[in-house]
Amino acid sequence: MQLCANGARGSADGAVVPLSPEAVADSAAEAVAAGATDVHVHPKTPCGRDTLSPRVLSATLEAVRARLPARVPVGVTTGAWAEPDPAARVARIRSWTVLPDHASVNWHEPGAEETAAALLGRGVAVEAGVWSGTDGADRFLRSPLAPKVLRVLAEVTDTDPATARGSARALLTGLGTAHGRPVLLHGEDGGAWPVLRL
């Protein structure tokens, strides 16, 4: 079970969304105490925006790791919303002074291959984010890096409880054997529980 402490949510989504390194660390510690075995976080600027800044990423990772057993891996996002320019995203990754155990790369986004290669080159495991409703599955399956990823995050973006399960099945069918990599199924909002009941 992987905790996603805050995702792309910010302060507008409610006061309980953990934004600061300390709040993210508190959330991670609670989730691990309840049984989570892996943590995925979105480091945030003070105004709540996702960032790949080495300063913010370092503070977040250090705060989270200080609260968790060493056996619990901690990962981060590399989503394009945190750094839209693919070359700048790679430059940010190369500037990190504290490294996560793994980082997600959304395969439908421009620069996914380069982002994944930069992470692997730094010794950071890659979670391949493959979103429903995108060409991410096709791009991932054609990628020479696909067999090297830690796992596939099959992300069902359909939030309608009535259709999310069908979207999940279609996504999993499109992934096939996923190059033999483990698949972690994600649901969102109203579609989360129907997807997780598959």
Protein Blocks (a to p, Z undefined) as FASTA:
>chain_A
ZZdfklmadfknojklcfbfmlmmmmmmmmmmnopabdcdddddfkopacfbfklmmmmm
mmmmmmpcfklccdddfbfklomblklmmmmmmmpmbdcfbdcddfkbghklmmmmmmmm
nopacdddddehiaklmmmmmpmklmmpmbdcdddfbfbfklmmmmmmmmmmmnmnnnop
acddddehjlmmmmmmZZ
